[in-house]
């Protein structure tokens, strides 16, 4: 009987543990997050559109074109010295997507070429001066494999390397808005491959990692300072031209009014001898 009592208690504990694990597994299923590639919706062959969804609703979305410039070593013709080459390539539209969404931290992982390349972008929220809440890119990581020969030709000692940003605070945007920038935004990452600098350039960008109100639809855009400056530079000559034209019109109007006013006044004789007959 003693053995039977022990067995019953043990079974109860196991059932309790199974119940706890079942609840945890159910919560994971209910909060399931999946990535979707929507690049086919863009007519631009260089632009990719990726989304992360939670419970069937978009929680993170990015739309951009990305260029990479990655230095790597090759063996010189003398077979002794090393020289540095540059691999230049773009982010393909057919990449695979994973991601995570949270209330203050989100991330997206973009992978292609059988995991030879992975771009990870990390976002975070924070409060700035006067209690203004903003989101930003807090970290960018790029994993690349120099044994992948379509971009890295004759790489010396090929293998995987990881490049990271340090203390990044980029694309700062007010909470609830999407970041929009047509101009090129360039980031420099430091690689584990002898501290080489990897350059990542993003352009034609729109992204939003938090507070997306409608499925697959960005919130109101927040334009980057570079675009605002370029637009000002485009419109400033037009404004100056309009002001100059207005000044010319006003000058001509005043001159015409002056001529009309002087023409209506009696003309005095210029020859002083004619004053005697007046």
C-alpha positions in Angstrom: 0.0 0.0 0.0 2.9 2.3 0.7 4.2 1.9 -2.8 0.7 2.5 -4.2 0.4 5.8 -2.3 3.8 7.0 -3.6 2.9 6.1 -7.1 -0.4 8.1 -6.9 1.4 11.2 -5.6 4.0 10.9 -8.3 1.4 10.6 -11.0 -0.4 13.7 -9.7 2.8 15.7 -9.8 3.4 14.6 -13.4 -0.1 15.6 -14.4 0.4 19.0 -12.8 3.6 19.5 -14.7 2.0 18.4 -17.9 -0.8 20.9 -17.3 1.7 23.8 -16.8 3.6 22.9 -20.0 0.3 22.6 -21.8 -0.6 26.2 -20.8 2.8 27.5 -21.8 2.6 25.7 -25.2 -0.9 27.1 -25.7 0.3 30.7 -25.0 3.2 30.2 -27.5 0.7 29.1 -30.1 -1.7 32.0 -29.4 1.2 34.5 -29.7 2.5 32.9 -32.9 4.6 35.2 -35.1 5.4 34.6 -38.7 7.2 36.5 -41.4 5.8 37.3 -44.9 7.6 38.4 -48.1 5.4 40.9 -49.9 8.1 42.0 -52.4 5.9 41.0 -55.3 3.6 43.9 -54.5 6.4 46.4 -55.5 7.0 47.3 -59.2 10.6 48.3 -58.3 12.9 45.3 -58.9 15.3 46.6 -56.3 12.8 47.1 -53.5 11.8 44.5 -51.0 8.7 44.5 -48.7 8.8 42.3 -45.6 6.3 41.9 -42.8 6.1 40.2 -39.4 2.6 39.2 -38.2 1.3 38.2 -34.8 -2.0 36.3 -34.5 -2.8 37.2 -38.1 -2.1 40.9 -37.7 0.8 42.9 -39.0 3.1 44.1 -36.1 6.2 45.1 -38.1 6.8 46.0 -41.7 9.7 47.3 -43.7 9.9 48.4 -47.4 13.3 49.3 -48.7 16.2 48.7 -51.1 19.5 47.7 -49.6 23.0 47.6 -50.9 26.0 45.9 -49.2 29.7 46.6 -49.6 31.8 44.0 -47.9 35.6 43.9 -48.0 37.4 40.6 -48.0 40.9 39.3 -48.5 42.3 37.5 -51.5 45.8 36.1 -52.1 48.0 38.2 -54.3 49.6 36.8 -57.5 52.9 36.3 -55.6 51.1 33.8 -53.4 52.3 35.6 -50.2 50.6 39.0 -49.8 47.0 39.6 -49.1 45.0 42.3 -50.9 41.5 43.5 -50.1 38.6 43.2 -52.6 35.1 44.6 -52.3 32.0 42.5 -52.7 29.0 44.6 -53.8 25.5 43.2 -53.9 21.9 44.0 -53.0 19.3 42.5 -50.8 17.2 40.0 -52.9 13.5 40.2 -53.0 13.1 36.4 -52.5 14.7 36.3 -49.0 13.2 34.4 -46.1 11.7 36.3 -43.1 11.5 35.8 -39.4 10.9 38.3 -36.6 9.6 39.1 -33.2 7.2 41.8 -32.0 7.0 43.3 -28.6 5.7 46.4 -26.9 9.1 48.0 -26.6 11.5 45.8 -28.6 11.0 44.2 -32.0 13.3 42.6 -34.6 13.3 41.3 -38.1 15.7 38.6 -39.5 16.2 38.4 -43.3 18.0 35.4 -44.7 19.0 34.3 -48.2 21.3 32.0 -50.2 20.8 29.0 -47.9 21.7 31.0 -44.8 24.9 32.3 -46.3 23.6 35.8 -45.5 21.4 37.1 -42.7 20.5 40.7 -42.0 19.1 41.4 -38.5 17.5 44.7 -37.6 16.6 45.5 -34.0 14.2 48.2 -33.0 13.4 49.7 -29.6 11.2 52.3 -28.0 12.2 54.9 -25.5 11.1 58.2 -24.0 13.1 61.4 -24.9 12.9 65.0 -23.6 9.5 66.3 -22.5 8.2 62.7 -22.3 8.1 62.3 -26.1 8.0 58.6 -27.0 10.0 57.5 -30.1 11.2 54.3 -31.8 14.6 53.8 -33.4 16.9 51.2 -34.9 19.1 50.2 -31.9 21.2 47.6 -33.6 22.0 46.1 -37.0 23.8 42.8 -37.5 24.9 41.2 -40.7 26.2 37.6 -41.0 27.9 36.7 -44.3 29.9 33.7 -45.6 32.9 34.4 -47.8 32.8 30.8 -49.0 29.7 31.8 -51.0 31.4 32.3 -54.4 28.7 34.3 -56.3 29.9 37.5 -54.5 33.2 36.4 -52.9 35.7 35.3 -55.6 38.8 33.5 -54.5 38.4 34.6 -50.8 41.4 33.8 -48.6 40.5 31.6 -45.6 36.7 31.7 -46.4 34.1 31.3 -43.7 31.3 33.0 -41.8 31.8 36.4 -40.3 29.5 38.7 -38.3 29.4 42.5 -38.5 27.7 44.7 -35.9 26.9 48.3 -35.3 27.9 49.8 -32.0 25.7 52.1 -29.8 23.4 52.7 -32.7 20.5 55.2 -32.6 19.2 55.5 -36.2 16.0 56.5 -37.9 14.5 58.0 -34.7 10.8 58.4 -35.3 7.9 59.5 -33.1 5.9 56.6 -31.8 2.8 55.7 -33.9 4.4 56.9 -37.1 6.2 55.2 -39.9 9.7 56.3 -41.0 9.9 57.4 -44.7 13.1 58.4 -46.5 13.9 58.4 -50.3 17.5 59.5 -49.7 20.2 57.0 -49.0 20.9 56.1 -45.3 24.4 54.5 -44.8 25.5 52.4 -41.8 29.0 51.1 -41.1 29.3 47.8 -39.3 32.5 46.3 -37.8 33.2 42.8 -38.9 34.8 39.9 -37.0 37.0 39.5 -40.2 39.9 41.6 -38.9 37.7 44.5 -37.9 36.9 45.4 -41.5 34.1 48.0 -42.1 31.0 46.6 -43.8 28.8 49.3 -45.4 25.0 48.9 -45.6 23.1 51.5 -47.5 19.3 51.7 -47.4 17.2 53.9 -49.7 13.5 54.3 -50.8 12.8 53.3 -47.2 9.6 53.0 -45.2 9.4 51.0 -42.0 7.4 50.7 -38.9 8.2 48.2 -36.1 5.4 49.2 -33.6 1.8 50.4 -33.4 0.6 49.4 -36.9 -3.1 50.2 -36.8 -4.2 48.5 -40.0 -3.1 45.2 -41.5 -0.3 45.6 -44.1 -0.8 49.4 -44.0 1.8 51.9 -42.7 0.8 54.6 -40.3 1.2 58.3 -41.1 4.7 59.0 -42.5 7.4 60.8 -40.7 9.8 62.2 -43.4 13.5 62.1 -42.7 15.5 65.3 -42.4 17.5 64.6 -45.6 14.3 64.5 -47.7 13.0 67.6 -46.0 16.3 69.4 -46.8 16.3 68.2 -50.4 12.7 69.3 -50.9 13.6 72.7 -49.5 16.5 72.9 -51.9 14.2 72.1 -54.8 11.5 74.6 -53.8 13.8 77.4 -52.7 14.7 78.6 -56.2 11.0 78.6 -57.1 10.2 80.7 -54.0 13.1 83.1 -54.8 12.0 83.4 -58.4 8.4 84.2 -57.3 9.7 86.9 -54.9 11.9 88.4 -57.6 9.0 88.4 -60.1 6.8 90.1 -57.5 9.4 92.8 -56.9 9.7 93.4 -60.6 5.9 93.7 -61.0 5.6 96.1 -58.0 8.5 98.2 -59.4 6.9 98.4 -62.8 3.5 99.3 -61.3 5.1 102.1 -59.2 6.9 103.4 -62.2 3.8 103.4 -64.3 1.8 105.1 -61.6 4.6 107.8 -61.4 4.5 108.4 -65.1 0.7 108.7 -65.1 0.8 111.1 -62.1 3.5 113.4 -63.7 1.7 113.4 -67.1 -1.5 114.8 -65.4 0.4 117.8 -63.9 0.8 121.1 -65.9 4.1 121.4 -67.7 6.2 124.4 -66.8 8.1 126.0 -69.7 11.8 125.2 -69.7 12.8 128.5 -71.4 12.9 131.2 -68.7 12.2 133.9 -71.2 8.7 132.6 -71.5 8.0 133.4 -67.9 7.7 137.1 -68.9 4.5 136.4 -70.9 2.9 134.5 -68.0 
